[in-house]
Amino acid sequence: MNIAKMMKQAQQMQKKMGEMQEELAAKEVQASVAGGKVTVVASGAGDVLSIKIDPAVVDPEDVELLEDLVLSAVKQAIEQGKAMSQTEMGKLTAGLGLPPGLGF
């Protein structure tokens, strides 16, 4: 086993992962709830970029409903971003023979 070759491969992998993380941060996912009444856009890095709320769901008498809708849309958008990230990182590490769940 050639240690120098392994180190070079590790450096290349690190560079590719950094590039992949930058690409993911530039990608966006969108989640909507209540038939599109609340829409959240998040990046592939998991950052919430925007929240749109239809005025029809803004009821001063039922603030809890709006809070629940926003929370649900945010969670969905973040989950979609994480799933996209895991899929893309999985493609990058697929040929390495790493054990599942290594954290990439």
N, C-alpha and C positions, 0 to 999 in steps of 0.2 A: 504494500500500500504506500503510495507516494504522498507524503504529508504536504509537500509544496503544492501538488496538484489539488489536494483537498482544500487547502487554504485559499487557493485561487478560485475554486468553485464556490466556496463560502462567500468570498468577497463579491463575486458576480451575482450570487443569489441575494445578498444584502442590497446591492445596487438595484436589482430588478424589483425587490420588495419595496424599496423607497419610491421607485418610479410608479409602481402599482398603487401605492398609497396616495400619491399625488393625483393619479388618474381617478381613483375612487372619490377623492375629495371634490373633484370637479364634476362628478356625475350626480344626478339628482333622482330622487324617488318621490312619489306623491301618494298620499293616502287621504281618502275622503270617507266621511261617515254621514249618517242621516241623509242619504241620497244626495250627497254633495253639498250639504249645508255648511259643513266645516271641512276645510281642506288644508292639509299641512304638507309642505315641501321640505325635504331633508336631503342632506348630502350623503354620499356613500360613506363618509367619515362619521356619520351620526349626528351632525350638527343640524338643528332646525333652522331653516332658511326663511320660511314665511308661514304665516297662518292667515287663512281667509275665512271669514265668518259671514254667512248670509244674515242680513238684518232680521229675517223672519224668525230666526231662532233666539233672538235677543229678547227675553222676557224678564223684566225686572222682578216679577213675581216667582220666577223659577230659575234662579241663577245656577242652582245645582245641576240642572240639565245641561246648560251651556258648559259648565266646568267639566262634566263627564264627557261630553262630546269632544271638547278640545283635548282632554287627556287621552281619550281613546284614539283620536286621529294622530296625536303626537307619538303614542306608543307604536301604532301601526307603521308610521313613517320610519321611525328608528329601527324597528324590526326588519322592514324591507331593506333599509340601508345596510344593516348587519348581514342579512342574508346575501345581498349582492356582494358585499365585501368577502364573505366566506367562500362564495362560489368562485370569485376571481382569484383569491389567494390559493384556493384549492387547485385551480388550473396551473398556477405557478409552481406549486410544490408537488404536483402529481407524480412526476417522474423520479422523485428523490428517494422513495421507499421509506418515508418517515412514518412512524407509528401514528395512528389516528389520535386526534385531540392534542397534538403537540403545541397548539396555540398559535399557529400561523394564520 
